[in-house]
């Protein structure tokens, strides 16, 4: 028998159930060894219902967004429910650190944690500024790319909170210019420009601006934000045009919209981005998820612009009704939604 594919899907409640099962196994092991070791009494749930009751938490939850890393090095925002608590920003940062529980949490979504094992955080937020003190373990990243991803993930995660506009770093209580592999950590950092696409080194950046686009990852499980450099005005029309162009070749990302779909016109009216497209747009509805990822990619790209709260589609000038585009998305990727659409599977042969 050869393992063909393994997709790991273990949530925190699954871990609790494993711990319960492990405790029961320990009782049996100790009993088998007789008097060599003292007996330890551990409660043994007798039914599945009892296990489920123990595993369930009664703590109220609240929504937070964390930036994980995918296999291609992109930072990916995931919104999840965590136990309600004071210091939610610090608790969210703790999810970035590699640990058995955090790594399984990220792996269940097809993602990776970004901070080295043992990294802890002290956090002070005041007047829109977050000062985060990383423990010395943060200096143990594998290389420059991992180091830069950790710093950017911390900045993006913190600035996703309404109370944070800028982020400053301390390392083990001290200010530093750079980390181990040269990533700058001095001064103030702002969020927004995540996963900046590279540009030709010979290109002049005079007059260049950026737009943020959203593309599905390989397999279409997640939406990945990409910051693209454009020459000219970075307006709504430019963003939609760039979204239609698709991701860069060899990026590891997929197109959100059909390759042969053409943009006819874009306008904003009464809070809606009115986008007039060629009839090829209809192909998105035949995608495996009914076009949900593609439509959300378009909505996220458009609603980043001031005054745009929803998207209306025209097909060659005629109104085209698509469900789910009536209001601005509240998240990019939802952990619960990902698991509902793409349940974990083990295949053997």
N, C-alpha and C positions, 0 to 999 in steps of 0.2 A: 504494500500500500504506500502510495506517495502522496504527500500533501500537495495539492495543486494550488489552492488559494486560501489564504486566511485573512479575514477582515476582523480585527479586534473590536469588540463593542462591549465594554464593561463600564457601567456608570457607578457612582458612589454607592447606590443601594445594592448593586451587585457585589461590590467589594464587601459590604457589611454581611451579606449572606455567605460569602466565602469565608469570612472570619468566623461566623457562627458554625459553619460546617467544619472548619479547621479545629475549633475548640472541642467539638464533639469527637473528632478523630483523636485528639490528644487524650481524652478520657479513656478511650478504648486502648490506646497504646500503653498508657500507664498501667491500666488494669492487667494487660497481658504480661507486663514485666514483674507483676506481683510485688514482693516486699522490697525490691531493689531501690525504689523511689517512693516517697510518700504520695498517697492519693490526693488528687485535687478535684473538688467538686465544681463542675461547670454546668449551668442550666442547659438542658438539651431540648430544643423545640421539637415537639412530637409531630406537628403537621405543617404542611406548606403554608396554611393560613397563619399559623403562629409565627413562622419565619417572616412572612410578609409584614405582619403587624410589628415585629421587632425592628425590621429594616426601615419601616416608614418613619420619617421625621415629622414631629409636630411643630417644628419651628417655622414661622412665616418666612416667605422668601421675597427677594427683591431682584430686579433685573439689573444686570451689569454686562459690560462688554470687555472682552479680553482679546488681545492680538496674539495669536499663535503664529507659527511658521509652517509652511508646507514643504514638500520634498524638493521643490524648485527654488526655495529660498524666499518666496513671497510672504509678506505678512498678511494674515487673513483675520478680519474681525469676526468674532463669534459672540452672540448675545446669549446669555444663559441665566438661569435662576440660581441664586445662592442664598444661604440663610441670612435673614435680616439681622443687621448688627450695626453698632456704631463703628466708624472707621471702615466703611465699605470700600473706599479707594485702596487702602492698605491691604485689605483682605483680597481684593481683586488682583493686586500686584503679586501677592503670594502664590497665585495660580500660575504665574509665569515660570516659577522655579522648578527645575527638574526634580522629581521625586516619584516613587512608585505610583502613588495615587494620581498625581498631576499628569504623569506621562501616559497612564492608561486613559485618563479623561480626554487628553488631547488625541491619543491614538484612536479612540472610538469615533472621532470626527475625521480621521485621516490626517492629523496634524501633529506638530511637535511643540514642546515647550521651548523657551528661548534663553533662560538664565541657568547658569551652572548649578549643580546640586549644592545645597547648603546656603545659597544666597538668601539673605533676609533684607527687609526694608524698614527704615524708619521714615516717617512721612509727616511733613508739616505743610498745611495748606492755609494761606491767608491772602486776601486781596487779589485773588486770581492766580497767585503764584504757588506752585507746588515745589517744595524742596525735598528731594528724596535722597536719603543716605543709604547707599548700598554697602553691604558687608564685604569683607575682603574676598570672599568666594567669587564675587562678580568678575574678578581679574582672571578667572580660570577658563575663559572661553577657548574653544579649540583653535579658532583662527580669526582673521580680520572680518570675514563675512559674518560669522556667528556673533562677533562682538558688536558690529554695527546693527545687526538685527535686534539684539537685546536692547540696545540703547533706544532704537527707534520704536520698538514694541512698548517700552516703558512710557515714552513720550506720547505715543498714540493712545495707549490705554488710559493714561491719566487725563489727557485733554478731551477724552470722550465724556468726562464729567463736566456738567455745566459750571461748576465752581472753579475749574482750572483752565487758564489761558496759556500759561507758560510753565516750563519745567526747568529746574536747576538740579545739578547733581553734586553730591559728596560721595567719596569712596572711603569707607571705614572712618568716617568723621572728618576727612580731609578733602580740600579742593585739589583737583588734578587737571592738568591740561588735556591729557589723553589717557586711554586705558592701555592694557598690555600690548595690543596689536596696532595701536595708533589711532583708535577712534576718538574724536574730540568729545570732551564732556565738560568743557568750560563755557560759561555764559548761559544764556537763556535759550530754550528750545520751544518751538511751537509745533502743533500737530497739523495735519491736513495733507501734506505732500508725502504720501506713502507709496512705496514701490515705484520710485522715479525711474522711468525708462532711460536707458543710455542714449546719447546722441553722438553723431559722428564728431570725432575730436577736431576735425577741420572746419566744422560748421560754426558760423558766427552766431552768438547768442544775442546780438543786438536786436531789440524789438521782440524777443521771444517771450512767450507767456506759457502757462500750463493749464491743462484741463484734467479733471479726474474722470476716468472711465471705469466701467465694471465689466469684467469678462468671466465666464465660467472657467473653472479649473479643468484639468483632464478628467473626463468622466462626468463632468457637470454636477458634482456634489456641492460645490461652493462657489460663491462669487468673490472675485479678487479685485480690489481697487488698484488701479494703475494710474500714475501721474505721467501724462504725456506732454512733451514740449511741442508747442505750435508757434508758427511765425505768423503774426497777425493778431486780430482781436480774439480773445478766448471767450467767445460768447456762446449762447445756447446752440446756434446753428453749427458752429465749429465743433462743439462737443458731439452732437448727433452725427455729423459727418465723419468724425474720427471713430465713433463707435461702429459705424457701418463699415469702415475700413478694416476693423478687426484688430486683433493683437499682432504684435510683431512676429515674424517667422521664428520658429525654434524657441518660442517663449514658454512653451508648455501650457499655454492657455488656449481656450477655444473661442470661436466666434459667438457673439450673443445674437446676432441677426443674420439672416440669409446673405450669402456672399453676393448674389445678384440683385439684392434689394437696393433701390435707388432713392435718394432723398430729393423730393421735389420742392418742398418749402417748409419753413418753420416760423411760427409766430407765437406770441403770448397774449392770451385774452382771458380776462376775469380769473386770473390765478392758474390757468391751464396752459401748458405747453402744447400747442396744436401742431402736430407733425404730419405732414403730407408725404406719404411714401408710395412707391410703386406696388403693384399687386403681389409681388413676390414676398412681401411681408407676411402674408397668410401662412407661409410655410412654417413659421415658428410654432403654430398651434399643433403641428403634427409631431413635435418633439416628444420624447418619452415622458416628460413631466407636464405635458400639455402647454409648454411654452412659459411656465411660471418663472423659471430662472431668467429667460430672455427678457420677459416683460419687466421683471424687477430690475434687471440691469439697465434697461432704458429709463425706468422711473428714477432710479438712484442717480443716474448720470444727469438727468434733466432737473430733478428737484434740488440739486445743489445750488442752483441759480436763484437769486432773490426773486420773490414774487411768484415762483412756480410751486404749486401745491399738488398738482395732479397732471396727468398726461392724457390728451385726447388724440386719437389716431384717425387720419383720413387716408383712404386708399384711392389714389389718383383723383383726389378732390371730393370723394364721397365719404360721409361719416361711417366709421367702422367701430362697432361696439365690441370691446374686449373686457371681460370681467376682471376685477382686481386692480384696476388702474384709477380708481376713483379718489384715492387719497395718498398722501406722501408716505412712503415706507418708514417704519419706526426702527428697523434694523436691517443689516446687510445679510447676515447669516444667523439663523436661530438653531441652537443645539438641538432643541426638541424637534424642530421641523426637519432637520437633516436626518435624524434617526427615524422619523416617521416615513420619509421618502426613500431612504437608503438603509434599511435594516441590515445589521451585521449578518454575514453568511459564512459558513465553513463548507468547503467543497472538498471531497476526497475522491481518489480514484485508485 
